[in-house]
Amino acid sequence: MAKLTKIFTLSITEWLIILEAWFAFLKWDLLISFTQYDKWRNKIYKAPKLQKARIEEGANLPEQVKSVIALSEAVGRNHIRKMNCLRRCLTQKQLLAKRGFETCMHIGVNIENDKLKAHAWLSYQGKVINDNDSVNTRYSELKSANEHTILSSLK
């Protein structure tokens, strides 16, 4: 019942974020599930053109970032399909970029009980925003290397 009453207290801005997050989750889920990685990988880094961050009256930047993350997490938990960490990060990165907040997506790996586990998370201004701060110690982050870096290290 508490969830139902909370729904009626949301602002128009919050409802728009929820609606946008729902469709962004759907987009990323369909792309990841039904198209080859080569077809969508460039979309990860080609975020919408960053606009100047729109600061709502009386709010500071971290509060707005927290609000978008919290609302999108709720949408992800209640979507029609299970949304994993990659889908959450891609959706949240898109939502925040549209609002002028540049985030960094991290992907890390961990070996647990002889099984390789992977995880994705976002940071904003060097701070983890959609996961526990301990994610940096639980997972070894994969760093990207361009072809030039790889070839020069082989020499």
C-alpha positions as CSV (number, residue, x, y, z in Angstrom):
1,M,0.0,0.0,0.0
2,A,2.9,2.4,0.8
3,K,4.2,2.0,-2.8
4,L,0.8,2.9,-4.2
5,T,0.5,6.1,-2.1
6,K,4.1,7.1,-3.2
7,I,3.0,6.9,-6.8
8,F,0.4,9.6,-6.3
9,T,3.0,12.0,-4.7
10,L,5.4,12.0,-7.7
11,S,5.8,15.2,-9.6
12,I,5.3,15.6,-13.4
13,T,9.1,15.7,-13.8
14,E,9.5,12.4,-11.9
15,W,6.7,10.8,-14.0
16,L,8.5,11.9,-17.2
17,I,11.8,10.4,-16.0
18,I,9.9,7.1,-15.2
19,L,8.3,7.0,-18.6
20,E,11.6,7.9,-20.4
21,A,13.4,5.2,-18.3
22,W,10.8,2.6,-19.2
23,F,11.3,3.1,-22.9
24,A,15.1,3.4,-22.6
25,F,15.2,0.1,-20.8
26,L,13.0,-1.5,-23.5
27,K,15.3,-0.1,-26.3
28,W,18.5,-1.3,-24.6
29,D,17.0,-4.7,-23.8
30,L,15.9,-5.2,-27.4
31,L,19.3,-4.1,-28.8
32,I,21.3,-6.3,-26.5
33,S,19.0,-9.3,-26.8
34,F,18.3,-9.4,-30.5
35,T,21.1,-7.6,-32.4
36,Q,24.8,-8.3,-32.7
37,Y,27.2,-6.4,-30.5
38,D,28.9,-4.8,-33.5
39,K,25.6,-3.2,-34.4
40,W,25.0,-1.4,-31.0
41,R,28.5,-1.1,-29.4
42,N,29.0,2.4,-30.7
43,K,25.8,3.6,-29.2
44,I,27.3,3.0,-25.7
45,Y,29.8,5.8,-26.2
46,K,27.7,8.0,-28.4
47,A,25.5,9.5,-25.8
48,P,23.1,12.3,-26.7
49,K,24.8,15.7,-27.0
50,L,25.4,16.9,-23.5
51,Q,23.3,19.9,-22.7
52,K,24.0,22.3,-19.9
53,A,22.8,20.6,-16.8
54,R,19.4,21.8,-15.9
55,I,19.4,22.5,-12.2
56,E,15.9,22.4,-10.7
57,E,15.2,25.2,-8.3
58,G,16.5,24.4,-4.8
59,A,18.4,21.3,-5.9
60,N,22.1,20.7,-6.3
61,L,23.6,18.5,-8.9
62,P,24.1,15.3,-6.8
63,E,20.5,15.4,-5.7
64,Q,19.3,15.4,-9.3
65,V,21.7,12.6,-10.2
66,K,20.4,10.6,-7.2
67,S,16.8,11.2,-8.2
68,V,17.3,10.0,-11.8
69,I,19.2,6.9,-10.5
70,A,16.6,6.1,-7.8
71,L,13.6,6.4,-10.3
72,S,15.3,4.4,-13.0
73,E,16.3,1.7,-10.5
74,A,12.7,1.4,-9.5
75,V,11.6,1.2,-13.2
76,G,14.3,-1.5,-13.9
77,R,13.1,-3.6,-10.9
78,N,9.5,-3.5,-12.1
79,H,10.0,-3.7,-15.9
80,I,8.4,-6.5,-18.0
81,R,11.8,-8.2,-18.4
82,K,14.7,-8.6,-16.0
83,M,17.1,-5.7,-16.4
84,N,20.7,-6.5,-15.5
85,C,23.5,-4.2,-14.6
86,L,24.5,-3.5,-18.2
87,R,21.0,-2.5,-19.2
88,R,20.7,-0.3,-16.1
89,C,24.0,1.5,-16.7
90,L,23.2,2.1,-20.4
91,T,19.7,3.5,-19.5
92,Q,21.0,5.6,-16.7
93,K,23.9,6.9,-18.7
94,Q,21.4,8.0,-21.4
95,L,19.0,9.6,-19.0
96,L,21.8,11.6,-17.2
97,A,23.5,12.6,-20.4
98,K,20.3,14.1,-21.7
99,R,20.1,16.2,-18.6
100,G,23.7,17.4,-18.9
101,F,25.5,15.0,-16.5
102,E,28.4,13.2,-18.0
103,T,29.0,9.8,-16.4
104,C,31.6,7.1,-16.9
105,M,30.6,3.5,-17.3
106,H,32.8,0.8,-15.8
107,I,32.9,-2.9,-16.4
108,G,34.7,-5.2,-14.1
109,V,35.2,-8.9,-13.5
110,N,35.6,-11.2,-10.5
111,I,36.2,-14.9,-10.0
112,E,33.8,-16.3,-7.4
113,N,33.6,-20.0,-6.7
114,D,35.6,-20.8,-9.9
115,K,33.1,-18.8,-12.0
116,L,33.9,-15.6,-13.9
117,K,31.4,-12.9,-13.0
118,A,31.1,-9.5,-14.7
119,H,29.4,-6.3,-13.5
120,A,28.8,-2.8,-14.8
121,W,28.4,0.4,-12.8
122,L,28.4,4.2,-13.3
123,S,30.4,7.0,-11.8
124,Y,29.8,10.7,-11.8
125,Q,32.7,13.0,-10.9
126,G,34.7,10.0,-9.7
127,K,32.0,8.7,-7.3
128,V,30.0,5.5,-7.9
129,I,26.4,6.5,-8.3
130,N,24.4,3.4,-9.0
131,D,26.1,0.8,-6.9
132,N,27.9,0.4,-3.6
133,D,31.3,2.1,-3.2
134,S,32.8,-1.3,-2.5
135,V,32.2,-2.3,-6.2
136,N,35.7,-1.0,-7.0
137,T,37.2,-3.5,-4.6
138,R,35.0,-6.5,-5.4
139,Y,35.6,-6.3,-9.2
140,S,38.7,-5.7,-11.2
141,E,37.8,-3.0,-13.8
142,L,38.5,-3.8,-17.4
143,K,40.4,-0.9,-19.1
144,S,39.8,-0.3,-22.8
145,A,42.8,-0.2,-25.0
146,N,42.9,1.1,-28.6
147,E,44.7,-0.7,-31.3
148,H,47.7,1.6,-31.2
149,T,48.2,0.9,-27.5
150,I,48.1,-2.8,-28.1
151,L,50.5,-2.8,-31.0
152,S,53.0,-0.5,-29.3
153,S,53.0,-2.8,-26.2
154,L,53.9,-5.8,-28.5
155,K,57.1,-4.1,-29.8
